[in-house]
Each structure stands twice: as C-alpha cells, then as structure tokens.
Amino acid sequence: MASPAEIVEQYFDAWTSKDFETARSLLHDDLSFRGPIETLDSADALMESIKGLAQIVTGVERRGLLAQGDQVAVIYDLHTVPIPTAAVAEWYTVRDGKIASMQAFFDARPFAAMFEQQQA
C-alpha cells in the first residue's frame, strides 16, 4: 500500500492535471473538507468544487510536502486568472489508503469579489 505522502502526492498531481477520476478515487466517500470559503462533507461535493476551481487555474507550483504518520501537509502557489498567485497550505489526514479529511489555509480576501459576483 502507498504511504500517506504518496497518496496525497497522487491526489495533488491528479487534481492539478484535471484527472478528476483519479483524484476522486483517492478520497473517502465521507471526506471532510474545511477551508476559508467553504465547508464540505463528501468527496463528491469536494470534486464539484475542484472542477469549478480548475476552470480558473492557470498553474500550480508545489513548494513542499511534509508528512508525519497519516498527516500530510502540502504547500503550493496557486495561479488563477483573477488572482495571479495565492499561497496555499493544505493539511490532509489519510485513513486506510485514502484521504479522509482536508483543511485548506489561504488568504481568501482576494477571491471574495469573485464569490460576491456569483451571488448577485
């Protein structure tokens, strides 16, 4: 079985290359996601959110990955159409060979206008 770090790397590589089928296969169905913009309680809900995000992503540069047991952190620069560069940190918990939870940390203020326009 792959290590937690390898599983997270596979997931990260899959979603950033828009291989959503592989990304979804690495998530527990009851995945818990928490971030500054949304809270989600299923892998399918996360994948819908990721597919929406992928439409504005112009690139991703991974800065590093840290792992301790079943806990893995990935730090990266996210490049998007509206925001040229956003530093992101994600904390993952891996259980039984799949990602069970994720928490994202980033400055959501630059993205706020985008969400206000969608709600108007």
C-alpha positions in Angstrom: 0.0 0.0 0.0 1.2 3.5 -0.8 2.3 5.7 2.1 0.1 8.7 3.1 2.6 11.1 1.5 2.4 9.1 -1.8 -1.4 9.1 -1.7 -1.5 12.9 -1.2 1.0 13.4 -3.9 -1.1 11.3 -6.3 -4.2 13.3 -5.4 -2.4 16.6 -5.8 -0.9 15.6 -9.2 -4.3 14.3 -10.3 -6.5 17.3 -9.5 -3.8 19.8 -10.8 -3.7 17.9 -14.1 -7.5 17.8 -14.2 -7.6 14.0 -13.8 -10.7 14.2 -11.7 -11.4 10.4 -11.9 -8.1 9.6 -10.3 -8.4 12.4 -7.8 -11.9 11.1 -6.7 -10.6 7.5 -6.4 -8.2 8.7 -3.7 -10.8 10.2 -1.4 -13.1 8.5 1.2 -16.7 9.0 0.3 -17.4 10.8 3.6 -14.4 13.1 3.3 -14.5 16.2 5.4 -13.2 19.4 3.9 -12.8 22.8 5.7 -11.5 26.0 4.1 -11.9 29.7 4.4 -14.6 29.8 1.7 -16.5 26.6 2.1 -17.1 23.5 4.3 -17.9 20.2 2.5 -18.8 16.8 3.9 -18.4 14.4 1.0 -15.8 13.6 -1.7 -18.4 14.2 -4.4 -19.0 17.8 -3.1 -15.3 18.4 -3.0 -14.8 17.2 -6.5 -17.6 19.5 -7.8 -15.8 22.4 -6.1 -12.4 21.4 -7.5 -13.9 21.1 -11.0 -15.2 24.7 -10.7 -11.8 25.9 -9.4 -10.0 24.1 -12.2 -11.7 26.4 -14.7 -9.8 29.4 -13.5 -6.5 27.7 -12.6 -3.6 28.7 -14.9 -0.9 26.8 -13.0 0.3 25.3 -9.7 3.8 25.2 -8.2 4.3 22.8 -5.3 6.7 24.3 -2.8 6.9 21.3 -0.4 5.3 18.4 1.2 5.7 17.4 4.9 4.5 14.1 6.3 4.2 12.6 9.8 2.4 9.3 10.0 -1.1 9.7 8.5 -0.8 13.5 8.5 0.4 15.2 5.3 0.8 19.0 4.6 1.3 20.4 1.1 2.3 23.9 0.5 1.9 25.4 -3.0 1.4 28.5 -5.1 -1.9 28.5 -6.9 -2.1 30.6 -10.1 -5.5 31.7 -11.3 -7.0 34.0 -13.9 -8.3 36.5 -11.3 -5.5 36.1 -8.7 -2.0 35.6 -10.3 -0.6 33.9 -7.2 -2.1 32.7 -4.0 -0.1 30.8 -1.4 -2.0 27.7 -0.2 -1.3 25.2 2.6 -3.4 22.0 2.8 -3.5 19.6 5.7 -4.6 16.0 4.9 -5.4 13.0 7.0 -5.1 9.7 5.3 -7.0 6.6 6.6 -6.9 3.1 5.1 -5.2 4.2 1.9 -7.5 7.2 1.1 -7.8 10.8 2.1 -10.3 11.2 4.9 -10.0 14.9 5.6 -8.6 18.1 4.2 -8.2 21.6 5.6 -7.1 24.4 3.3 -5.4 27.6 4.5 -5.1 30.7 2.3 -5.9 34.3 2.2 -9.5 34.3 0.8 -9.8 38.1 0.6 -8.6 38.4 -3.0 -11.2 35.8 -4.0 -14.1 37.5 -2.2 -15.2 39.7 -5.1 -15.5 36.6 -7.3 -17.9 35.0 -4.9 -19.9 38.2 -4.4 -20.5 38.4 -8.2 -21.8 34.8 -8.3 -24.3 35.5 -5.5 -25.6 38.7 -7.1 
